[in-house]
Structure formats: C-alpha cells, structure tokens
Amino acid sequence: MACFKTLSVLALALLLCLQATLGEIICEHLDQDTCSYAISSTGKRCVLEKNVRRSGEELYSCATSEIEADRLKNWIETDQCIKACGLDRKSLGISSDSLVESTFTQRLCSPQCYDSCPNIVDLYFNLAAGEGVFLPKLCEATSEENTRRGLLAGIKSSGLVAPGPIQTAKFSVAPVVVPAAF
C-alpha cells in the first residue's frame, strides 16, 4: 500500500513538472510533429496546414482551429495513441469519410485506442455525431462484424463441407417477345 502511495505521489509530481515545462500550449508555436491532435491551453484544437510557395516548396505550419475540445485543454497527443488509433500526425485535416473505412474504425474502436485516448475518441465522437452517427453504436457494430467474420473464417477453415443438392435444379427460359414495329 505504501508503495502505491509513493508511486502515486511520484506520478503526480512528474505530471506537475511536465505541465510546468510545457506551460501554455499555443498551436502556432507547435511544429508539424506535435501539431495534429493537440489542444491549446484555451481548449481549441490545433490543425496542421500546408502552404505552397511559388517555388513549389511546401511549408507546414500549425494553426488554431475554431473547434473546441470537450473538457480537454493543454494537450499534445501521445505517439502511442496516434499509433493505436491508426492515425498520422502529418495528415492535413480529418474527414468523416474515415469512419466508413472498416480498418480505421476497427483501430479507433479497439480497446488500445477507445479506452486509452480520450482526446482522439472525443474528436471522432463529435465528428460522427455531426454525421448523425453515435460512435459507441458504430463501435459495437464493428465489433459484432468482426465476431461474425471470425465465425465465418472458422467455418470456412473447419474442413467440413455441406452436402450439395440431391437433384439438379431445372430452369426454364421464357421466350423473348419483341414488340412489332408500327
């Protein structure tokens, strides 16, 4: 029990030290490796933008969006969450189209992402809601689909073969009637 208290105090001290080191997060001060999925100290989400110069050179900058995060402020998403949720820090913007991609939805709804990355889940929860979709129900359907796929794969690989029809089916074809030209 004493070990747990010591560990808790140490974790809290580390968190406070990290917070003091980071200070206030201002999106415009973040680089392209920390911008995406970050939240400023005012609670606004940061967004990575690409600017192309006349020479064709691409420059990336971080800007503050008008989208507010629910209950989160001063947050830079961890690399572990980016990986677990199947995201890319260098992506420019997000789209609800990703929610219909089964591989993305499986990663988003995985316990490693859904249970451990509240910032990302909040972002996609609100994105899904804007499309009229309740993210927990989407995740439930994705989980059920994976279960069905697993069962089907198990049936296909079981080696059991269902017997074919005893009698062959007979089909009759109706004649094609072409209307007479007038």
MOZIRA-V759528 format. One record per helix or strand. SS is the DSSP state (hx for helix, st for strand). FROM is the first residue (numbers start at 1). LEN is the number of residues. If there is no record, write none. Layout:
ss;from;len
SS;FROM;LEN
SS;FROM;LEN
This chain:
ss;from;len
hx;2;21
hx;27;3
st;38;2
st;44;9
st;58;11
st;75;2
hx;79;6
hx;96;5
hx;102;8
hx;111;4
hx;118;13
hx;135;22
